Amino acid sequence: MANLLRLAKVNETPGFPLRASTLYKWKHLGKHKKLFVQLGGGVFVNLDKLDAVIAKGGTK
C-alpha cells in the first residue's frame, strides 16, 4: 500500500520538505505526475515517490 498524505494537510505536517502551494503548482503543470494520486475528491501525495524525487535532486 502506498504511503499517502492528503495534499490539503501538507502545511500542517511538521518537517514536511515542501509547501502545499509548490505541490499544487507541480500538479497543475504536470510535473512529477507519479507523485499525485486522486481518490474520490481528494488529491494525495505518494510519500515514497516524493522521497525518491528528493533523493535524485529533482525538486527544482
C-alpha distance matrix in Angstrom:
0.0 3.8 6.6 8.8 12.5 15.0 17.6 20.3 19.4 19.5 23.2 22.8 20.5 22.8 22.8 20.6 22.1 22.6 24.2 22.7 25.8 24.9 21.4 23.0 25.7 23.3 21.6 25.1 26.3 23.5 22.9 19.6 18.2 14.8 14.3 14.4 12.4 14.7 13.8 17.1 19.4 17.1 16.2 13.3 13.1 10.2 11.4 10.4 12.5 15.0 15.6 16.3 18.7 20.5 20.9 22.5 24.7 23.7 23.9 27.5
3.8 0.0 3.8 5.9 9.6 12.3 14.5 17.5 16.7 16.4 20.1 20.1 17.8 20.2 19.9 17.4 18.7 19.0 20.6 19.3 22.2 21.2 17.8 19.6 22.1 19.7 18.2 21.8 23.0 20.2 19.5 16.2 15.1 11.7 10.7 11.1 9.8 12.6 12.5 16.1 17.9 15.1 13.6 10.3 9.5 6.4 7.8 7.2 9.1 11.4 12.4 13.3 15.3 17.1 17.9 19.5 21.4 20.2 20.3 23.9
6.6 3.8 0.0 3.8 7.0 10.4 12.6 15.4 14.0 13.4 17.1 16.8 14.2 16.5 16.3 14.0 15.7 16.4 18.0 17.0 20.3 19.4 16.2 18.4 21.0 19.0 17.9 21.6 22.9 20.6 19.5 16.4 15.9 12.9 10.8 11.4 10.7 13.5 13.5 16.9 18.0 14.8 13.1 9.5 8.2 5.7 5.5 6.2 9.0 10.1 10.7 12.7 14.6 15.5 16.6 18.8 20.2 19.4 19.0 22.7
8.8 5.9 3.8 0.0 3.8 6.7 9.0 11.8 10.9 10.8 14.5 14.5 12.6 15.5 15.8 13.0 14.9 14.8 15.8 14.1 17.3 17.0 13.6 15.3 18.3 16.7 15.2 18.7 20.5 18.6 17.9 15.2 14.4 12.1 9.5 9.0 8.2 10.5 10.6 13.8 14.5 11.1 9.5 5.8 5.5 4.7 5.8 8.2 9.8 10.1 11.9 14.0 15.0 16.0 17.9 19.8 20.7 19.4 18.3 21.8
12.5 9.6 7.0 3.8 0.0 3.8 6.1 8.5 7.1 7.2 10.9 10.8 9.3 12.6 13.4 10.6 13.0 12.5 12.9 11.1 14.6 14.8 11.8 13.3 16.6 15.7 14.5 17.7 19.8 18.6 17.9 15.8 15.3 13.8 10.6 9.7 9.6 11.2 11.5 14.1 13.8 10.1 8.6 5.3 5.3 6.7 7.0 10.4 11.7 10.8 12.7 15.5 15.8 16.1 18.6 20.6 20.8 19.5 17.8 21.0
15.0 12.3 10.4 6.7 3.8 0.0 3.8 5.4 5.4 6.9 10.2 10.4 10.3 14.0 15.3 12.4 14.7 13.3 12.6 9.9 13.1 14.1 11.1 11.5 15.2 15.0 13.3 16.0 18.7 17.8 17.7 16.4 15.4 14.7 11.6 9.6 9.2 9.5 9.8 11.7 10.7 6.9 6.0 4.2 6.3 9.1 10.2 13.7 14.3 13.2 15.7 18.2 17.9 18.5 21.3 23.0 22.8 21.1 19.0 21.9
17.6 14.5 12.6 9.0 6.1 3.8 0.0 3.8 5.4 5.4 8.5 10.0 10.3 13.8 14.7 11.4 12.9 10.8 9.5 6.4 9.3 10.5 7.7 7.9 11.6 11.7 10.4 12.9 15.6 15.2 15.1 14.3 13.8 13.9 10.7 8.8 9.6 10.0 11.5 13.3 11.5 7.9 5.7 5.1 6.0 9.7 10.7 14.3 14.1 12.3 15.3 17.6 16.6 17.0 20.2 21.6 20.9 18.9 16.4 19.0
20.3 17.5 15.4 11.8 8.5 5.4 3.8 0.0 3.8 5.8 7.4 8.4 10.1 13.6 15.3 12.6 14.6 12.4 10.2 6.9 9.6 11.9 10.0 9.4 13.1 14.2 12.9 14.7 17.7 18.0 18.1 17.8 17.2 17.6 14.4 12.3 12.8 12.3 13.1 14.0 11.5 8.4 7.8 8.2 9.8 13.3 14.0 17.7 17.8 15.8 18.5 21.2 20.0 20.0 23.4 24.9 23.9 22.1 19.2 21.4
19.4 16.7 14.0 10.9 7.1 5.4 5.4 3.8 0.0 3.8 5.7 5.3 6.6 10.3 12.4 10.2 13.0 11.7 10.1 8.0 11.4 13.2 11.6 12.1 15.6 16.3 15.5 17.7 20.4 20.4 20.0 19.1 19.0 18.7 15.2 13.8 14.3 14.5 14.8 16.1 14.2 10.8 10.3 9.2 10.0 13.0 12.8 16.6 17.4 15.3 17.3 20.4 19.8 19.3 22.4 24.4 23.5 22.2 19.4 22.0
19.5 16.4 13.4 10.8 7.2 6.9 5.4 5.8 3.8 0.0 3.8 5.4 5.3 8.5 9.7 6.9 9.3 7.9 6.8 5.6 9.4 10.4 9.1 10.6 13.6 14.0 14.0 16.5 18.6 18.7 17.7 16.7 17.3 17.1 13.4 12.8 14.2 15.2 16.3 18.2 16.4 12.8 11.1 9.5 8.8 11.7 10.9 14.6 15.2 12.5 14.4 17.5 16.6 15.8 19.0 21.0 19.9 18.8 15.9 18.5
23.2 20.1 17.1 14.5 10.9 10.2 8.5 7.4 5.7 3.8 0.0 3.8 5.5 7.6 9.2 7.4 9.6 8.2 6.0 6.0 9.0 10.7 10.7 11.9 14.5 15.6 16.1 18.0 20.1 20.8 19.7 19.3 20.2 20.4 16.7 16.2 17.8 18.5 19.6 21.1 18.9 15.6 14.1 13.1 12.5 15.4 14.3 17.9 18.4 15.3 16.9 20.2 19.0 17.6 20.9 22.9 21.3 20.4 17.1 19.2
22.8 20.1 16.8 14.5 10.8 10.4 10.0 8.4 5.3 5.4 3.8 0.0 3.8 6.3 9.3 8.6 11.7 11.3 9.7 9.5 12.7 14.4 14.0 15.1 18.0 19.0 19.1 21.2 23.4 23.9 22.9 22.1 22.7 22.4 18.7 18.1 19.0 19.6 20.1 21.3 19.4 16.1 15.4 14.1 13.9 16.4 15.1 18.7 19.9 17.1 18.3 21.9 21.2 19.8 22.7 25.2 23.8 23.3 20.2 22.6
20.5 17.8 14.2 12.6 9.3 10.3 10.3 10.1 6.6 5.3 5.5 3.8 0.0 3.8 6.4 5.8 9.5 10.1 9.9 10.3 13.8 14.6 13.8 15.8 18.5 18.8 19.1 21.7 23.6 23.6 22.1 20.7 21.6 20.9 17.1 17.1 18.2 19.5 20.0 21.8 20.5 16.9 15.6 13.4 12.5 14.4 12.3 15.8 17.3 14.6 15.3 18.9 18.8 17.2 19.7 22.5 21.5 21.3 18.5 21.3
22.8 20.2 16.5 15.5 12.6 14.0 13.8 13.6 10.3 8.5 7.6 6.3 3.8 0.0 3.8 5.6 8.9 10.6 11.0 12.5 15.7 16.2 16.0 18.3 20.6 20.8 21.7 24.3 25.8 25.9 24.0 22.6 24.0 23.3 19.5 20.0 21.4 23.0 23.7 25.6 24.2 20.6 19.2 16.9 15.4 16.9 14.2 17.2 18.9 15.9 15.8 19.6 19.5 17.2 19.5 22.5 21.3 21.7 18.9 21.6
22.8 19.9 16.3 15.8 13.4 15.3 14.7 15.3 12.4 9.7 9.2 9.3 6.4 3.8 0.0 3.8 6.1 8.8 10.4 12.7 15.6 15.2 15.2 18.2 19.9 19.6 21.1 23.8 24.7 24.8 22.4 20.9 22.8 22.0 18.3 19.5 21.4 23.5 24.6 27.0 25.7 22.0 20.0 17.4 15.2 16.2 13.1 15.7 17.1 13.9 13.3 17.0 16.8 14.1 16.2 19.3 17.9 18.8 16.2 18.8
20.6 17.4 14.0 13.0 10.6 12.4 11.4 12.6 10.2 6.9 7.4 8.6 5.8 5.6 3.8 0.0 3.8 5.8 7.6 9.6 12.6 12.0 11.6 14.6 16.5 16.0 17.3 20.1 21.1 21.1 18.8 17.3 19.1 18.4 14.7 15.8 17.9 20.0 21.4 23.9 22.6 18.9 16.6 14.0 11.6 12.9 10.2 13.1 14.1 10.8 11.0 14.5 14.0 11.9 14.5 17.2 15.9 16.1 13.4 16.3
22.1 18.7 15.7 14.9 13.0 14.7 12.9 14.6 13.0 9.3 9.6 11.7 9.5 8.9 6.1 3.8 0.0 3.8 7.1 9.9 12.1 10.4 10.7 14.2 15.2 14.4 16.4 19.1 19.5 19.6 16.9 15.6 18.0 17.6 14.1 15.9 18.6 21.0 23.0 25.6 24.3 20.6 17.8 15.4 12.5 13.6 10.9 13.3 13.5 9.8 9.8 12.9 11.8 9.1 12.0 14.4 12.6 13.0 10.1 12.8
22.6 19.0 16.4 14.8 12.5 13.3 10.8 12.4 11.7 7.9 8.2 11.3 10.1 10.6 8.8 5.8 3.8 0.0 3.8 6.6 8.4 6.7 7.3 10.6 11.5 11.2 13.3 15.7 16.2 16.7 14.3 13.7 15.9 16.3 12.8 14.0 17.0 19.0 21.3 23.6 22.0 18.5 15.6 13.8 11.2 13.2 11.5 14.3 13.7 10.0 11.4 14.0 12.0 10.2 13.7 15.3 13.2 12.6 9.2 11.4
24.2 20.6 18.0 15.8 12.9 12.6 9.5 10.2 10.1 6.8 6.0 9.7 9.9 11.0 10.4 7.6 7.1 3.8 0.0 3.8 5.3 5.4 6.7 8.8 10.1 11.0 12.8 14.5 15.7 16.8 15.1 15.2 16.9 17.7 14.3 14.5 17.2 18.5 20.7 22.6 20.4 17.1 14.6 13.6 11.9 14.8 13.7 17.0 16.3 12.8 14.7 17.3 15.2 13.8 17.4 18.8 16.6 15.5 11.9 13.4
22.7 19.3 17.0 14.1 11.1 9.9 6.4 6.9 8.0 5.6 6.0 9.5 10.3 12.5 12.7 9.6 9.9 6.6 3.8 0.0 3.8 5.4 5.1 6.1 8.5 9.8 10.5 12.2 14.1 15.1 14.2 14.4 15.3 16.3 12.9 12.2 14.6 15.3 17.5 19.1 16.7 13.6 11.2 10.9 10.0 13.4 13.3 16.8 16.0 13.0 15.6 18.1 16.0 15.5 19.2 20.3 18.5 16.8 13.5 15.2
25.8 22.2 20.3 17.3 14.6 13.1 9.3 9.6 11.4 9.4 9.0 12.7 13.8 15.7 15.6 12.6 12.1 8.4 5.3 3.8 0.0 3.8 5.5 5.1 6.1 8.6 9.8 10.4 12.2 14.1 13.4 14.6 15.6 17.4 14.5 13.8 16.4 16.9 19.4 20.7 18.0 15.4 13.0 13.5 12.7 16.1 16.3 19.5 18.2 15.2 18.0 19.9 17.3 16.8 20.7 21.2 19.0 17.0 13.5 14.3
24.9 21.2 19.4 17.0 14.8 14.1 10.5 11.9 13.2 10.4 10.7 14.4 14.6 16.2 15.2 12.0 10.4 6.7 5.4 5.4 3.8 0.0 3.8 5.5 5.1 6.2 8.7 9.9 10.5 12.1 10.6 11.7 13.4 15.3 12.5 12.7 15.9 17.1 20.0 21.9 19.6 16.9 13.8 13.7 12.0 14.8 14.8 17.6 15.8 12.7 15.4 16.9 14.0 13.6 17.4 17.7 15.4 13.2 9.8 10.5
21.4 17.8 16.2 13.6 11.8 11.1 7.7 10.0 11.6 9.1 10.7 14.0 13.8 16.0 15.2 11.6 10.7 7.3 6.7 5.1 5.5 3.8 0.0 3.8 5.3 5.0 6.2 8.6 9.8 10.3 9.1 9.4 10.5 12.0 9.1 8.9 12.1 13.5 16.4 18.5 16.6 13.7 10.4 10.1 8.4 11.4 12.0 14.8 13.0 10.3 13.6 15.1 12.5 12.9 16.6 17.0 15.5 13.0 10.1 11.8
23.0 19.6 18.4 15.3 13.3 11.5 7.9 9.4 12.1 10.6 11.9 15.1 15.8 18.3 18.2 14.6 14.2 10.6 8.8 6.1 5.1 5.5 3.8 0.0 3.8 5.5 5.1 6.1 8.6 9.8 10.0 11.2 11.3 13.5 11.1 9.7 12.3 12.6 15.6 17.0 14.6 12.3 9.4 10.5 10.2 13.5 14.9 17.8 15.9 13.7 17.2 18.5 15.9 16.6 20.3 20.4 18.9 16.1 13.4 14.5
25.7 22.1 21.0 18.3 16.6 15.2 11.6 13.1 15.6 13.6 14.5 18.0 18.5 20.6 19.9 16.5 15.2 11.5 10.1 8.5 6.1 5.1 5.3 3.8 0.0 3.8 5.4 5.0 6.1 8.4 8.3 10.7 11.4 14.3 12.5 11.8 14.8 15.4 18.7 20.2 17.8 15.8 12.8 13.8 12.9 15.9 17.0 19.5 17.1 14.8 18.1 18.9 15.8 16.5 20.2 19.7 17.8 14.8 12.2 12.3
23.3 19.7 19.0 16.7 15.7 15.0 11.7 14.2 16.3 14.0 15.6 19.0 18.8 20.8 19.6 16.0 14.4 11.2 11.0 9.8 8.6 6.2 5.0 5.5 3.8 0.0 3.8 5.5 5.1 5.9 4.8 6.9 8.0 10.9 9.4 9.4 12.9 14.2 17.8 19.9 18.2 15.9 12.4 12.8 11.2 13.5 14.8 16.7 13.9 12.0 15.4 15.7 12.5 13.8 17.3 16.6 15.1 11.8 9.7 10.4
21.6 18.2 17.9 15.2 14.5 13.3 10.4 12.9 15.5 14.0 16.1 19.1 19.1 21.7 21.1 17.3 16.4 13.3 12.8 10.5 9.8 8.7 6.2 5.1 5.4 3.8 0.0 3.8 5.5 5.1 6.1 7.6 6.8 9.7 8.5 7.2 10.1 10.8 14.5 16.4 14.8 12.9 9.5 10.6 10.0 12.4 14.6 16.6 14.0 12.8 16.5 16.9 14.3 16.1 19.4 18.8 17.9 14.6 12.9 14.0
25.1 21.8 21.6 18.7 17.7 16.0 12.9 14.7 17.7 16.5 18.0 21.2 21.7 24.3 23.8 20.1 19.1 15.7 14.5 12.2 10.4 9.9 8.6 6.1 5.0 5.5 3.8 0.0 3.8 5.5 7.8 10.4 9.6 12.9 12.3 10.7 13.1 13.0 16.6 17.8 15.7 14.6 11.8 13.6 13.6 16.2 18.3 20.4 17.7 16.4 20.1 20.3 17.5 19.1 22.5 21.6 20.4 17.0 15.2 15.4
26.3 23.0 22.9 20.5 19.8 18.7 15.6 17.7 20.4 18.6 20.1 23.4 23.6 25.8 24.7 21.1 19.5 16.2 15.7 14.1 12.2 10.5 9.8 8.6 6.1 5.1 5.5 3.8 0.0 3.8 5.5 9.0 9.1 12.8 12.7 12.1 15.0 15.6 19.3 20.9 19.2 17.9 14.8 16.0 15.2 17.3 19.2 20.7 17.6 16.4 19.8 19.5 16.3 18.1 21.3 19.8 18.5 14.9 13.5 13.2
23.5 20.2 20.6 18.6 18.6 17.8 15.2 18.0 20.4 18.7 20.8 23.9 23.6 25.9 24.8 21.1 19.6 16.7 16.8 15.1 14.1 12.1 10.3 9.8 8.4 5.9 5.1 5.5 3.8 0.0 3.8 6.5 5.6 9.4 10.1 9.7 12.5 13.6 17.4 19.3 18.3 16.9 13.7 14.5 13.6 15.0 17.3 18.4 15.0 14.6 18.1 17.3 14.5 17.0 19.8 18.3 17.7 13.9 13.3 13.8
22.9 19.5 19.5 17.9 17.9 17.7 15.1 18.1 20.0 17.7 19.7 22.9 22.1 24.0 22.4 18.8 16.9 14.3 15.1 14.2 13.4 10.6 9.1 10.0 8.3 4.8 6.1 7.8 5.5 3.8 0.0 3.8 5.5 8.7 8.8 9.8 13.3 15.1 18.9 21.3 20.3 18.3 14.7 14.7 12.8 13.8 15.4 16.3 12.8 12.0 15.2 14.3 11.1 13.5 16.3 14.7 13.9 10.2 9.7 10.3
19.6 16.2 16.4 15.2 15.8 16.4 14.3 17.8 19.1 16.7 19.3 22.1 20.7 22.6 20.9 17.3 15.6 13.7 15.2 14.4 14.6 11.7 9.4 11.2 10.7 6.9 7.6 10.4 9.0 6.5 3.8 0.0 3.8 5.5 5.8 7.9 11.4 14.1 17.5 20.5 20.0 17.7 14.0 13.1 10.6 10.8 12.4 12.8 9.2 8.8 12.0 10.9 8.2 11.1 13.6 12.2 12.3 8.8 9.0 10.8
18.2 15.1 15.9 14.4 15.3 15.4 13.8 17.2 19.0 17.3 20.2 22.7 21.6 24.0 22.8 19.1 18.0 15.9 16.9 15.3 15.6 13.4 10.5 11.3 11.4 8.0 6.8 9.6 9.1 5.6 5.5 3.8 0.0 3.8 5.4 6.0 8.8 11.1 14.6 17.5 17.3 15.4 11.9 11.6 10.1 10.4 13.0 13.5 10.1 10.7 14.1 13.1 11.2 14.3 16.7 15.5 16.0 12.6 12.7 14.5
14.8 11.7 12.9 12.1 13.8 14.7 13.9 17.6 18.7 17.1 20.4 22.4 20.9 23.3 22.0 18.4 17.6 16.3 17.7 16.3 17.4 15.3 12.0 13.5 14.3 10.9 9.7 12.9 12.8 9.4 8.7 5.5 3.8 0.0 3.8 5.5 7.6 10.8 13.8 17.2 17.7 15.5 12.1 10.8 8.9 7.9 10.6 10.4 7.2 8.9 12.0 10.9 10.0 13.3 15.2 14.5 15.7 12.9 13.4 15.9
14.3 10.7 10.8 9.5 10.6 11.6 10.7 14.4 15.2 13.4 16.7 18.7 17.1 19.5 18.3 14.7 14.1 12.8 14.3 12.9 14.5 12.5 9.1 11.1 12.5 9.4 8.5 12.3 12.7 10.1 8.8 5.8 5.4 3.8 0.0 3.8 6.9 10.3 13.2 16.5 16.5 13.7 10.1 8.2 5.5 5.2 7.6 8.5 5.7 6.1 9.7 9.8 8.7 11.3 13.7 13.9 14.5 12.0 11.6 14.6
14.4 11.1 11.4 9.0 9.7 9.6 8.8 12.3 13.8 12.8 16.2 18.1 17.1 20.0 19.5 15.8 15.9 14.0 14.5 12.2 13.8 12.7 8.9 9.7 11.8 9.4 7.2 10.7 12.1 9.7 9.8 7.9 6.0 5.5 3.8 0.0 3.8 6.6 9.8 12.9 12.8 10.2 6.7 5.7 4.9 6.1 9.4 11.1 9.1 9.3 13.0 13.5 12.4 14.7 17.4 17.6 18.0 15.2 14.3 17.0
12.4 9.8 10.7 8.2 9.6 9.2 9.6 12.8 14.3 14.2 17.8 19.0 18.2 21.4 21.4 17.9 18.6 17.0 17.2 14.6 16.4 15.9 12.1 12.3 14.8 12.9 10.1 13.1 15.0 12.5 13.3 11.4 8.8 7.6 6.9 3.8 0.0 3.8 6.4 9.8 10.6 8.3 5.8 5.1 6.3 6.9 10.6 12.2 11.0 12.0 15.3 15.8 15.5 17.8 20.2 20.6 21.4 18.8 18.0 20.7
14.7 12.6 13.5 10.5 11.2 9.5 10.0 12.3 14.5 15.2 18.5 19.6 19.5 23.0 23.5 20.0 21.0 19.0 18.5 15.3 16.9 17.1 13.5 12.6 15.4 14.2 10.8 13.0 15.6 13.6 15.1 14.1 11.1 10.8 10.3 6.6 3.8 0.0 3.8 6.5 7.1 5.8 4.6 6.2 8.9 10.4 13.9 15.8 14.7 15.4 18.8 19.6 19.0 21.2 23.7 24.1 24.6 21.8 20.8 23.2
13.8 12.5 13.5 10.6 11.5 9.8 11.5 13.1 14.8 16.3 19.6 20.1 20.0 23.7 24.6 21.4 23.0 21.3 20.7 17.5 19.4 20.0 16.4 15.6 18.7 17.8 14.5 16.6 19.3 17.4 18.9 17.5 14.6 13.8 13.2 9.8 6.4 3.8 0.0 3.8 6.0 5.4 6.4 7.5 10.8 11.9 15.2 17.1 16.8 17.7 20.7 21.8 21.7 23.7 26.1 26.8 27.5 25.0 23.9 26.6
17.1 16.1 16.9 13.8 14.1 11.7 13.3 14.0 16.1 18.2 21.1 21.3 21.8 25.6 27.0 23.9 25.6 23.6 22.6 19.1 20.7 21.9 18.5 17.0 20.2 19.9 16.4 17.8 20.9 19.3 21.3 20.5 17.5 17.2 16.5 12.9 9.8 6.5 3.8 0.0 3.8 5.6 8.2 10.4 14.0 15.5 18.7 20.7 20.5 21.1 24.2 25.4 25.1 27.0 29.6 30.3 30.7 28.1 26.8 29.2
19.4 17.9 18.0 14.5 13.8 10.7 11.5 11.5 14.2 16.4 18.9 19.4 20.5 24.2 25.7 22.6 24.3 22.0 20.4 16.7 18.0 19.6 16.6 14.6 17.8 18.2 14.8 15.7 19.2 18.3 20.3 20.0 17.3 17.7 16.5 12.8 10.6 7.1 6.0 3.8 0.0 3.8 6.9 10.0 13.6 16.0 18.9 21.5 21.0 21.0 24.3 25.7 24.9 26.6 29.5 30.2 30.2 27.5 25.7 27.9
17.1 15.1 14.8 11.1 10.1 6.9 7.9 8.4 10.8 12.8 15.6 16.1 16.9 20.6 22.0 18.9 20.6 18.5 17.1 13.6 15.4 16.9 13.7 12.3 15.8 15.9 12.9 14.6 17.9 16.9 18.3 17.7 15.4 15.5 13.7 10.2 8.3 5.8 5.4 5.6 3.8 0.0 3.8 6.4 10.1 12.7 15.4 18.2 17.9 17.6 20.8 22.5 21.8 23.2 26.1 27.0 27.0 24.5 22.7 25.1
16.2 13.6 13.1 9.5 8.6 6.0 5.7 7.8 10.3 11.1 14.1 15.4 15.6 19.2 20.0 16.6 17.8 15.6 14.6 11.2 13.0 13.8 10.4 9.4 12.8 12.4 9.5 11.8 14.8 13.7 14.7 14.0 11.9 12.1 10.1 6.7 5.8 4.6 6.4 8.2 6.9 3.8 0.0 3.8 7.0 9.9 12.6 15.4 14.7 14.2 17.6 19.1 18.2 19.7 22.7 23.4 23.3 20.8 19.0 21.4
13.3 10.3 9.5 5.8 5.3 4.2 5.1 8.2 9.2 9.5 13.1 14.1 13.4 16.9 17.4 14.0 15.4 13.8 13.6 10.9 13.5 13.7 10.1 10.5 13.8 12.8 10.6 13.6 16.0 14.5 14.7 13.1 11.6 10.8 8.2 5.7 5.1 6.2 7.5 10.4 10.0 6.4 3.8 0.0 3.8 6.5 9.0 11.9 11.7 11.3 14.4 16.1 15.7 17.1 19.8 20.9 21.1 19.0 17.4 20.3
13.1 9.5 8.2 5.5 5.3 6.3 6.0 9.8 10.0 8.8 12.5 13.9 12.5 15.4 15.2 11.6 12.5 11.2 11.9 10.0 12.7 12.0 8.4 10.2 12.9 11.2 10.0 13.6 15.2 13.6 12.8 10.6 10.1 8.9 5.5 4.9 6.3 8.9 10.8 14.0 13.6 10.1 7.0 3.8 0.0 3.8 5.8 8.8 8.3 7.5 10.7 12.5 12.1 13.3 16.0 17.2 17.4 15.5 14.0 17.2
10.2 6.4 5.7 4.7 6.7 9.1 9.7 13.3 13.0 11.7 15.4 16.4 14.4 16.9 16.2 12.9 13.6 13.2 14.8 13.4 16.1 14.8 11.4 13.5 15.9 13.5 12.4 16.2 17.3 15.0 13.8 10.8 10.4 7.9 5.2 6.1 6.9 10.4 11.9 15.5 16.0 12.7 9.9 6.5 3.8 0.0 3.8 5.6 5.5 6.3 8.8 10.2 10.8 12.4 14.4 15.7 16.7 15.1 14.5 18.0
11.4 7.8 5.5 5.8 7.0 10.2 10.7 14.0 12.8 10.9 14.3 15.1 12.3 14.2 13.1 10.2 10.9 11.5 13.7 13.3 16.3 14.8 12.0 14.9 17.0 14.8 14.6 18.3 19.2 17.3 15.4 12.4 13.0 10.6 7.6 9.4 10.6 13.9 15.2 18.7 18.9 15.4 12.6 9.0 5.8 3.8 0.0 3.8 5.4 4.9 6.1 8.6 9.7 10.4 12.1 14.2 15.1 14.3 13.5 17.3
10.4 7.2 6.2 8.2 10.4 13.7 14.3 17.7 16.6 14.6 17.9 18.7 15.8 17.2 15.7 13.1 13.3 14.3 17.0 16.8 19.5 17.6 14.8 17.8 19.5 16.7 16.6 20.4 20.7 18.4 16.3 12.8 13.5 10.4 8.5 11.1 12.2 15.8 17.1 20.7 21.5 18.2 15.4 11.9 8.8 5.6 3.8 0.0 3.8 5.4 5.3 6.5 8.9 10.1 10.7 12.7 14.5 14.0 14.3 18.0
12.5 9.1 9.0 9.8 11.7 14.3 14.1 17.8 17.4 15.2 18.4 19.9 17.3 18.9 17.1 14.1 13.5 13.7 16.3 16.0 18.2 15.8 13.0 15.9 17.1 13.9 14.0 17.7 17.6 15.0 12.8 9.2 10.1 7.2 5.7 9.1 11.0 14.7 16.8 20.5 21.0 17.9 14.7 11.7 8.3 5.5 5.4 3.8 0.0 3.8 5.4 5.0 6.3 8.7 9.8 10.7 12.5 11.2 11.8 15.4
15.0 11.4 10.1 10.1 10.8 13.2 12.3 15.8 15.3 12.5 15.3 17.1 14.6 15.9 13.9 10.8 9.8 10.0 12.8 13.0 15.2 12.7 10.3 13.7 14.8 12.0 12.8 16.4 16.4 14.6 12.0 8.8 10.7 8.9 6.1 9.3 12.0 15.4 17.7 21.1 21.0 17.6 14.2 11.3 7.5 6.3 4.9 5.4 3.8 0.0 3.8 5.3 5.1 6.2 8.5 9.9 10.6 9.5 9.0 12.8
15.6 12.4 10.7 11.9 12.7 15.7 15.3 18.5 17.3 14.4 16.9 18.3 15.3 15.8 13.3 11.0 9.8 11.4 14.7 15.6 18.0 15.4 13.6 17.2 18.1 15.4 16.5 20.1 19.8 18.1 15.2 12.0 14.1 12.0 9.7 13.0 15.3 18.8 20.7 24.2 24.3 20.8 17.6 14.4 10.7 8.8 6.1 5.3 5.4 3.8 0.0 3.8 5.5 5.2 6.0 8.6 9.8 10.1 10.2 14.0
16.3 13.3 12.7 14.0 15.5 18.2 17.6 21.2 20.4 17.5 20.2 21.9 18.9 19.6 17.0 14.5 12.9 14.0 17.3 18.1 19.9 16.9 15.1 18.5 18.9 15.7 16.9 20.3 19.5 17.3 14.3 10.9 13.1 10.9 9.8 13.5 15.8 19.6 21.8 25.4 25.7 22.5 19.1 16.1 12.5 10.2 8.6 6.5 5.0 5.3 3.8 0.0 3.8 5.5 5.0 6.3 8.7 8.7 10.2 13.6
18.7 15.3 14.6 15.0 15.8 17.9 16.6 20.0 19.8 16.6 19.0 21.2 18.8 19.5 16.8 14.0 11.8 12.0 15.2 16.0 17.3 14.0 12.5 15.9 15.8 12.5 14.3 17.5 16.3 14.5 11.1 8.2 11.2 10.0 8.7 12.4 15.5 19.0 21.7 25.1 24.9 21.8 18.2 15.7 12.1 10.8 9.7 8.9 6.3 5.1 5.5 3.8 0.0 3.8 5.5 5.2 6.3 5.2 6.6 10.0
20.5 17.1 15.5 16.0 16.1 18.5 17.0 20.0 19.3 15.8 17.6 19.8 17.2 17.2 14.1 11.9 9.1 10.2 13.8 15.5 16.8 13.6 12.9 16.6 16.5 13.8 16.1 19.1 18.1 17.0 13.5 11.1 14.3 13.3 11.3 14.7 17.8 21.2 23.7 27.0 26.6 23.2 19.7 17.1 13.3 12.4 10.4 10.1 8.7 6.2 5.2 5.5 3.8 0.0 3.8 5.4 4.9 5.8 5.9 9.4
20.9 17.9 16.6 17.9 18.6 21.3 20.2 23.4 22.4 19.0 20.9 22.7 19.7 19.5 16.2 14.5 12.0 13.7 17.4 19.2 20.7 17.4 16.6 20.3 20.2 17.3 19.4 22.5 21.3 19.8 16.3 13.6 16.7 15.2 13.7 17.4 20.2 23.7 26.1 29.6 29.5 26.1 22.7 19.8 16.0 14.4 12.1 10.7 9.8 8.5 6.0 5.0 5.5 3.8 0.0 3.8 5.4 7.6 9.1 12.1
22.5 19.5 18.8 19.8 20.6 23.0 21.6 24.9 24.4 21.0 22.9 25.2 22.5 22.5 19.3 17.2 14.4 15.3 18.8 20.3 21.2 17.7 17.0 20.4 19.7 16.6 18.8 21.6 19.8 18.3 14.7 12.2 15.5 14.5 13.9 17.6 20.6 24.1 26.8 30.3 30.2 27.0 23.4 20.9 17.2 15.7 14.2 12.7 10.7 9.9 8.6 6.3 5.2 5.4 3.8 0.0 3.8 5.4 8.4 10.5
24.7 21.4 20.2 20.7 20.8 22.8 20.9 23.9 23.5 19.9 21.3 23.8 21.5 21.3 17.9 15.9 12.6 13.2 16.6 18.5 19.0 15.4 15.5 18.9 17.8 15.1 17.9 20.4 18.5 17.7 13.9 12.3 16.0 15.7 14.5 18.0 21.4 24.6 27.5 30.7 30.2 27.0 23.3 21.1 17.4 16.7 15.1 14.5 12.5 10.6 9.8 8.7 6.3 4.9 5.4 3.8 0.0 3.8 5.7 7.4
23.7 20.2 19.4 19.4 19.5 21.1 18.9 22.1 22.2 18.8 20.4 23.3 21.3 21.7 18.8 16.1 13.0 12.6 15.5 16.8 17.0 13.2 13.0 16.1 14.8 11.8 14.6 17.0 14.9 13.9 10.2 8.8 12.6 12.9 12.0 15.2 18.8 21.8 25.0 28.1 27.5 24.5 20.8 19.0 15.5 15.1 14.3 14.0 11.2 9.5 10.1 8.7 5.2 5.8 7.6 5.4 3.8 0.0 3.8 5.6
23.9 20.3 19.0 18.3 17.8 19.0 16.4 19.2 19.4 15.9 17.1 20.2 18.5 18.9 16.2 13.4 10.1 9.2 11.9 13.5 13.5 9.8 10.1 13.4 12.2 9.7 12.9 15.2 13.5 13.3 9.7 9.0 12.7 13.4 11.6 14.3 18.0 20.8 23.9 26.8 25.7 22.7 19.0 17.4 14.0 14.5 13.5 14.3 11.8 9.0 10.2 10.2 6.6 5.9 9.1 8.4 5.7 3.8 0.0 3.8
27.5 23.9 22.7 21.8 21.0 21.9 19.0 21.4 22.0 18.5 19.2 22.6 21.3 21.6 18.8 16.3 12.8 11.4 13.4 15.2 14.3 10.5 11.8 14.5 12.3 10.4 14.0 15.4 13.2 13.8 10.3 10.8 14.5 15.9 14.6 17.0 20.7 23.2 26.6 29.2 27.9 25.1 21.4 20.3 17.2 18.0 17.3 18.0 15.4 12.8 14.0 13.6 10.0 9.4 12.1 10.5 7.4 5.6 3.8 0.0
